[in-house]
Amino acid sequence: MKAVSGKLFCRMLEGSGWILKRVNGSHHIYAKSGSSVRISVPVHGNTPLKTGLQRHLMKLAGIAESDL
């Protein structure tokens, strides 16, 4: 799996219809209308997300590995 940064993952979420609700410190909170799921993405500059966290966030958001 290709490691992506928090900034790039946020852009991917916004491209697939997720809306930034708020920013709490370095965590960006996203929501989608019609869904009760909230996604919290840590944005620490260009540091890549850890593999397990990235996989979990992709599963919640419905983003496939091929979309990376």
C-alpha positions as CSV (number, residue, x, y, z in Angstrom):
1,M,0.0,0.0,0.0
2,K,1.2,3.5,-0.9
3,A,1.7,5.6,2.2
4,V,0.0,9.1,1.9
5,S,0.3,12.1,4.1
6,G,-2.6,13.5,6.2
7,K,-2.9,16.5,3.8
8,L,-3.2,14.3,0.7
9,F,-5.7,12.0,2.5
10,C,-7.9,15.1,3.3
11,R,-7.9,16.1,-0.4
12,M,-8.9,12.5,-1.3
13,L,-11.8,12.7,1.2
14,E,-13.0,16.1,-0.1
15,G,-12.9,14.7,-3.6
16,S,-15.2,11.8,-2.7
17,G,-17.8,14.0,-1.0
18,W,-16.7,14.3,2.6
19,I,-17.0,17.7,4.2
20,L,-14.6,19.3,6.7
21,K,-16.7,20.0,9.8
22,R,-14.1,21.3,12.2
23,V,-10.4,21.2,13.1
24,N,-9.4,20.2,16.6
25,G,-5.6,20.9,17.0
26,S,-4.0,18.9,14.3
27,H,-7.0,16.6,13.6
28,H,-9.4,17.4,10.8
29,I,-12.9,16.0,11.4
30,Y,-14.9,15.0,8.3
31,A,-18.5,14.0,7.9
32,K,-20.8,13.1,5.0
33,S,-24.5,13.8,4.7
34,G,-26.6,10.7,5.2
35,S,-23.9,8.9,7.2
36,S,-23.3,8.8,10.9
37,V,-19.6,8.1,10.5
38,R,-17.1,10.8,11.5
39,I,-13.5,10.5,10.2
40,S,-10.7,12.1,12.1
41,V,-7.5,12.6,10.1
42,P,-4.2,13.6,11.8
43,V,-2.4,16.2,9.7
44,H,1.2,16.6,10.8
45,G,2.8,18.3,7.8
46,N,3.9,15.9,5.1
47,T,4.4,13.0,7.5
48,P,2.8,9.8,6.1
49,L,0.0,8.2,7.9
50,K,0.8,4.8,9.6
51,T,-0.3,1.8,7.5
52,G,-2.9,0.5,10.0
53,L,-4.5,3.9,10.5
54,Q,-4.6,4.6,6.8
55,R,-6.2,1.3,6.0
56,H,-8.9,1.9,8.7
57,L,-9.7,5.4,7.5
58,M,-9.9,4.1,3.9
59,K,-12.3,1.4,5.0
60,L,-14.5,4.0,6.8
61,A,-14.5,6.4,3.9
62,G,-15.0,3.7,1.2
63,I,-11.8,4.5,-0.6
64,A,-10.1,1.6,-2.5
65,E,-6.4,1.0,-2.7
66,S,-6.5,1.6,-6.4
67,D,-7.7,5.2,-5.8
68,L,-4.4,6.1,-4.2
